[in-house]
Amino acid sequence: MRNVTLRQMRVFTAVARHLSFTRAARELHLTQPAVSQQMRLLEAEVGMPLIEQIGRKIRLAPAGVELLQYANQVTELLREAGETIAAMRGLRRGVLKLGAVSTTKYFAPALLSAFTPDYPEVSIKFTVANRGEIIRLLAANELDLVIMGRPPAELRTAASAFAPHPSVIIAPPNHRLVGERHVPLEALADESFIVREEGSGTRASMERLFAEQRVPFRTLMEVSSNETIKQAVMAGMGLAFISAHTIGLEIDAGRLAILDVVGLPIVRDWYVIQLHEKLLPPIAAAFRAFMLERGAGIIARTIGAPLATEGVALRQPPPASRPLKRRHAPKRRRGARGAP
């Protein structure tokens, strides 16, 4: 494949992405015949068909599936080279390809909002997904950096902790254990739990907590969304083990309560992670440094200080959500000094 050109690789990746010669031509500002010609030249150089056409639809042939992995790497290396050269020339342009697990959506926009004013010409490709999908994208080198709560054991990565990440057990405000102090974990063995899906970092932390104390838990429902979990708890369906960074508004509104369970909150860390061998583009390196220096403070201001410290387990619904006891002024005794 010595005579393959970068133009042919760009055309091929566009066709593979859209599975359409017309849409690929539109993206590349070329005519459709020009795209078809580049594809024919590339297939002649490879010596195998890259595209299969069935009726009016096209799909990647087996050789095309294999070549696409390398074409994406070539495109990514060119992007990184361009950004490195731009940085050497004093420019601040580039694309930050950031991935994050779904729990971070409660504070990640605040991190990006604080970072971007110093880099007005940077564009951001931000992917929020479950843990498994984020790991897959990182392994495929489709992300520069990822934010998650537990570095993936299945990849060689460089991971740096940048902020504390507390997890707690939540209940509806009228639950029998709300307001109780130092509740043993064993007291929750008969409760129903709404849990995250298998593979999520939150689920793994919960299972580790209960296993270490040899306490079983009963799963009522498995959910892949923190928002759905909170709604289920508010509806009285059960309890949940959840990141404290997801519940600030509901706690302040008195719609959820945090149980004061012995051993909680579980305080772990948020990590910014990259592939071990990856040379970060300048913009990604700048964002990583920004996270390590300012990330924890921004999260604390965004979520609220009580949810960013170990005092989180004692935070309860505001007083207005609880019945108030009427206080009566003490009666004066006859003959007391100052009595009329």
C-alpha positions as CSV (number, residue, x, y, z in Angstrom):
1,M,0.0,0.0,0.0
2,R,2.9,2.3,-0.7
3,N,1.0,4.5,-3.1
4,V,-2.1,5.1,-0.9
5,T,-2.6,8.8,-0.5
6,L,-4.0,10.7,2.5
7,R,-6.8,12.0,0.3
8,Q,-7.9,8.5,-0.4
9,M,-7.9,7.7,3.3
10,R,-10.0,10.8,4.1
11,V,-12.5,9.8,1.3
12,F,-12.6,6.2,2.6
13,T,-13.3,7.2,6.2
14,A,-16.0,9.6,5.1
15,V,-17.7,6.9,3.0
16,A,-17.4,4.4,5.9
17,R,-18.9,6.9,8.4
18,H,-21.9,7.8,6.2
19,L,-22.2,4.6,4.2
20,S,-23.2,7.0,1.4
21,F,-21.1,8.4,-1.5
22,T,-23.4,11.4,-1.7
23,R,-23.1,12.4,1.9
24,A,-19.4,11.7,1.9
25,A,-19.0,14.0,-1.2
26,R,-21.0,16.7,0.6
27,E,-18.8,16.5,3.7
28,L,-15.6,16.7,1.7
29,H,-16.9,19.3,-0.7
30,L,-16.2,17.0,-3.7
31,T,-18.4,15.7,-6.5
32,Q,-19.8,12.2,-6.2
33,P,-17.8,11.0,-9.2
34,A,-14.6,12.3,-7.6
35,V,-15.4,10.3,-4.4
36,S,-16.1,7.2,-6.5
37,Q,-12.9,7.6,-8.4
38,Q,-10.8,7.8,-5.2
39,M,-12.5,4.7,-3.8
40,R,-11.7,2.8,-7.0
41,L,-8.0,3.8,-6.8
42,L,-7.8,2.8,-3.2
43,E,-9.4,-0.6,-3.8
44,A,-7.0,-1.2,-6.7
45,E,-4.1,-0.4,-4.4
46,V,-5.4,-2.6,-1.6
47,G,-6.2,-5.4,-4.1
48,M,-9.6,-6.2,-2.4
49,P,-13.0,-4.7,-2.3
50,L,-13.6,-2.3,0.5
51,I,-17.3,-1.6,-0.1
52,E,-20.1,-4.0,-0.8
53,Q,-23.2,-2.7,-2.6
54,I,-26.6,-4.4,-2.1
55,G,-29.3,-2.7,-4.1
56,R,-29.0,1.0,-3.4
57,K,-27.3,0.4,0.0
58,I,-23.6,0.0,0.7
59,R,-21.7,-1.5,3.6
60,L,-18.1,-2.2,4.5
61,A,-16.6,-5.3,3.2
62,P,-14.4,-7.4,5.6
63,A,-11.2,-5.7,4.2
64,G,-12.9,-2.3,4.7
65,V,-13.7,-3.0,8.3
66,E,-10.0,-3.8,8.9
67,L,-8.6,-0.9,7.0
68,L,-11.0,1.6,8.8
69,Q,-9.2,1.0,12.1
70,Y,-5.9,2.1,10.5
71,A,-7.4,5.0,8.6
72,N,-8.9,6.4,11.8
73,Q,-5.5,6.2,13.5
74,V,-3.9,8.0,10.5
75,T,-6.5,10.7,10.7
76,E,-6.1,11.1,14.5
77,L,-2.3,11.3,14.2
78,L,-2.6,14.0,11.6
79,R,-4.9,15.9,13.9
80,E,-2.5,15.6,16.8
81,A,0.4,16.7,14.7
82,G,-1.5,19.7,13.4
83,E,-2.4,20.8,16.9
84,T,1.2,20.3,18.1
85,I,2.6,22.5,15.3
86,A,-0.2,25.1,16.0
87,A,0.9,25.2,19.6
88,M,4.5,25.7,18.6
89,R,3.3,28.7,16.6
90,G,1.5,30.2,19.6
91,L,-2.0,29.2,18.4
92,R,-4.8,28.0,20.7
93,R,-6.9,26.2,18.1
94,G,-7.7,22.5,18.2
95,V,-10.3,19.9,19.1
96,L,-10.6,18.6,22.6
97,K,-12.1,15.1,22.5
98,L,-13.4,14.4,26.0
99,G,-15.4,11.5,27.3
100,A,-17.1,11.1,30.6
101,V,-19.3,8.6,32.4
102,S,-22.9,9.7,32.8
103,T,-22.7,10.7,36.5
104,T,-20.3,13.5,35.6
105,K,-22.9,15.4,33.6
106,Y,-23.9,17.2,36.9
107,F,-20.5,19.0,37.0
108,A,-18.6,18.4,33.7
109,P,-20.3,21.4,31.9
110,A,-19.1,23.7,34.7
111,L,-15.5,22.4,34.2
112,L,-15.7,23.1,30.5
113,S,-17.3,26.5,31.0
114,A,-14.4,27.5,33.3
115,F,-11.8,26.2,30.8
116,T,-13.0,27.5,27.5
117,P,-12.7,31.3,28.0
118,D,-8.9,31.0,27.8
119,Y,-9.2,28.9,24.6
120,P,-11.9,30.7,22.6
121,E,-10.9,29.0,19.3
122,V,-11.0,25.5,20.7
123,S,-13.9,23.2,19.7
124,I,-15.0,20.5,22.1
125,K,-16.3,17.0,21.2
126,F,-17.9,15.9,24.4
127,T,-19.2,12.3,24.8
128,V,-21.3,11.3,27.8
129,A,-22.1,7.5,28.0
130,N,-22.0,4.6,30.3
131,R,-18.7,3.2,31.6
132,G,-18.5,0.4,29.1
133,E,-19.0,2.7,26.1
134,I,-16.5,5.3,27.3
135,I,-13.8,2.5,27.8
136,R,-14.5,1.2,24.3
137,L,-14.0,4.7,22.8
138,L,-10.8,5.3,24.8
139,A,-9.4,1.9,23.7
140,A,-10.1,2.9,20.1
141,N,-8.2,6.1,20.6
142,E,-11.4,8.1,19.7
143,L,-11.0,10.2,22.9
144,D,-8.1,12.2,24.3
145,L,-9.2,12.2,27.9
146,V,-11.9,10.6,29.9
147,I,-13.4,11.4,33.4
148,M,-14.5,8.5,35.5
149,G,-14.5,7.2,39.0
150,R,-12.4,4.1,38.6
151,P,-9.6,3.6,36.1
152,P,-10.3,0.6,33.7
153,A,-8.3,-2.4,34.7
154,E,-8.6,-3.8,31.1
155,L,-6.5,-1.0,29.6
156,R,-3.0,0.4,30.2
157,T,-3.8,4.0,31.2
158,A,-2.3,7.0,33.0
159,A,-4.9,8.1,35.6
160,S,-4.7,11.1,37.9
161,A,-7.1,11.8,40.8
162,F,-8.4,15.4,40.8
163,A,-11.4,15.5,43.1
164,P,-13.1,13.6,45.9
165,H,-16.2,11.5,44.9
166,P,-18.6,10.7,47.8
167,S,-21.4,8.1,47.4
168,V,-24.3,7.8,49.8
169,I,-27.5,5.9,50.4
170,I,-30.7,7.9,49.7
171,A,-34.3,7.4,50.8
172,P,-37.6,9.2,50.4
173,P,-38.0,11.9,53.2
174,N,-40.7,9.9,55.0
175,H,-38.6,6.7,55.3
176,R,-38.5,5.2,58.9
177,L,-34.7,5.6,59.1
178,V,-34.5,9.3,58.0
179,G,-33.1,11.3,61.0
180,E,-31.7,8.2,62.7
181,R,-28.0,8.4,63.6
182,H,-25.4,5.8,62.9
183,V,-27.6,3.3,61.2
184,P,-25.8,-0.1,60.8
185,L,-25.7,-1.4,57.2
186,E,-27.3,-4.6,58.5
187,A,-30.5,-2.6,59.1
188,L,-30.9,-2.3,55.3
189,A,-30.7,-6.0,54.5
190,D,-34.5,-6.2,54.2
191,E,-34.9,-3.0,52.1
192,S,-35.4,-2.9,48.4
193,F,-32.7,-1.2,46.3
194,I,-32.9,0.5,42.9
195,V,-29.4,-0.1,41.5
196,R,-27.3,0.9,38.5
197,E,-26.6,-1.5,35.6
198,E,-23.8,-4.2,35.8
199,G,-20.4,-2.6,34.9
200,S,-21.1,0.9,36.3
201,G,-18.7,2.3,38.8
202,T,-21.5,3.1,41.2
203,R,-22.8,-0.5,41.1
204,A,-19.2,-1.8,41.7
205,S,-18.8,0.5,44.8
206,M,-22.1,-0.6,46.2
207,E,-21.4,-4.3,45.7
208,R,-17.9,-3.9,47.3
209,L,-19.4,-2.1,50.4
210,F,-22.0,-4.8,51.1
211,A,-19.7,-7.7,50.3
212,E,-17.0,-6.3,52.7
213,Q,-19.5,-6.1,55.5
214,R,-21.1,-9.4,54.5
215,V,-24.6,-7.9,54.2
216,P,-26.9,-9.0,51.4
217,F,-29.0,-6.4,49.5
218,R,-32.2,-7.0,47.6
219,T,-32.5,-5.6,44.1
220,L,-35.9,-4.4,43.1
221,M,-35.0,-2.7,39.8
222,E,-31.9,-2.2,37.7
223,V,-31.6,1.2,36.0
224,S,-29.0,2.8,33.7
225,S,-30.0,6.4,34.6
226,N,-29.3,8.3,37.8
227,E,-32.4,10.5,37.1
228,T,-34.6,7.4,36.9
229,I,-33.1,6.1,40.1
230,K,-33.9,9.3,41.9
231,Q,-37.4,9.4,40.7
232,A,-38.0,5.8,41.8
233,V,-36.7,6.6,45.3
234,M,-38.8,9.7,45.5
235,A,-41.8,7.6,44.5
236,G,-41.1,5.3,47.5
237,M,-40.0,2.2,45.5
238,G,-36.9,1.7,47.6
239,L,-33.5,3.0,48.5
240,A,-30.4,3.6,46.3
241,F,-26.7,3.9,46.6
242,I,-25.7,6.9,44.5
243,S,-23.1,9.5,43.9
244,A,-23.6,12.5,46.2
245,H,-22.8,14.7,43.2
246,T,-26.1,13.8,41.6
247,I,-28.6,14.7,44.3
248,G,-27.9,18.3,45.4
249,L,-31.1,19.8,44.1
250,E,-33.4,17.1,45.4
251,I,-31.8,17.3,48.9
252,D,-32.2,21.0,49.0
253,A,-35.9,20.7,47.9
254,G,-36.6,18.1,50.5
255,R,-37.5,15.4,48.0
256,L,-34.7,13.0,49.0
257,A,-32.9,12.3,52.2
258,I,-29.5,10.8,52.9
259,L,-29.4,8.0,55.5
260,D,-26.7,8.3,58.1
261,V,-25.3,4.8,57.6
262,V,-22.2,3.6,59.5
263,G,-19.2,3.7,57.1
264,L,-20.8,6.1,54.7
265,P,-20.2,8.2,52.7
266,I,-17.8,6.1,50.6
267,V,-15.4,8.7,49.4
268,R,-13.3,7.7,46.4
269,D,-11.9,9.9,43.6
270,W,-12.7,11.3,40.2
271,Y,-9.9,10.6,37.7
272,V,-8.8,12.1,34.5
273,I,-7.5,9.3,32.3
274,Q,-5.6,8.8,29.1
275,L,-4.1,5.9,27.2
276,H,-0.7,5.2,28.7
277,E,1.1,5.4,25.3
278,K,-0.8,8.4,24.0
279,L,1.0,11.7,23.5
280,L,-1.7,14.2,24.3
281,P,-2.4,17.1,21.9
282,P,-1.6,20.5,23.4
283,I,-5.3,21.4,24.1
284,A,-5.9,18.0,25.8
285,A,-2.7,18.5,27.9
286,A,-3.9,22.0,28.9
287,F,-7.3,20.7,29.9
288,R,-5.7,17.9,32.0
289,A,-3.5,20.4,33.8
290,F,-6.5,22.6,34.4
291,M,-8.5,19.7,35.9
292,L,-5.7,18.8,38.3
293,E,-5.3,22.4,39.4
294,R,-8.9,23.6,39.6
295,G,-11.2,20.7,39.1
296,A,-11.9,20.0,42.8
297,G,-12.7,23.6,43.6
298,I,-15.1,24.0,40.6
299,I,-17.0,20.8,41.5
300,A,-17.3,21.9,45.2
301,R,-18.7,25.3,44.0
302,T,-21.1,23.7,41.5
303,I,-22.4,20.8,43.6
304,G,-22.3,22.7,46.9
305,A,-19.7,22.3,49.7
306,P,-21.8,19.9,51.9
307,L,-21.9,17.4,49.1
308,A,-18.2,17.6,48.4
309,T,-17.0,16.8,51.9
310,E,-17.2,13.9,54.3
311,G,-20.1,15.6,56.1
312,V,-22.3,14.7,53.2
313,A,-24.0,11.8,55.1
314,L,-25.4,14.2,57.7
315,R,-27.1,16.5,55.2
316,Q,-30.8,16.2,55.4
317,P,-33.9,18.0,53.9
318,P,-34.1,21.6,55.0
319,P,-36.1,22.5,58.1
320,A,-39.0,23.8,56.0
321,S,-39.7,20.3,54.9
322,R,-40.2,19.0,58.4
323,P,-43.2,19.7,60.7
324,L,-42.4,22.6,63.1
325,K,-43.0,22.3,66.8
326,R,-44.9,25.3,68.3
327,R,-43.0,26.9,71.0
328,H,-44.9,28.7,73.9
329,A,-43.4,31.5,75.9
330,P,-42.8,30.5,79.5
331,K,-45.5,31.7,81.9
332,R,-44.5,34.2,84.5
333,R,-45.0,33.3,88.1
334,R,-46.7,35.6,90.5
335,G,-44.4,37.7,92.5
336,A,-41.5,37.2,90.1
337,R,-39.3,40.3,89.8
338,G,-40.5,42.5,87.1
339,A,-44.1,41.2,87.3
340,P,-46.8,43.8,87.2
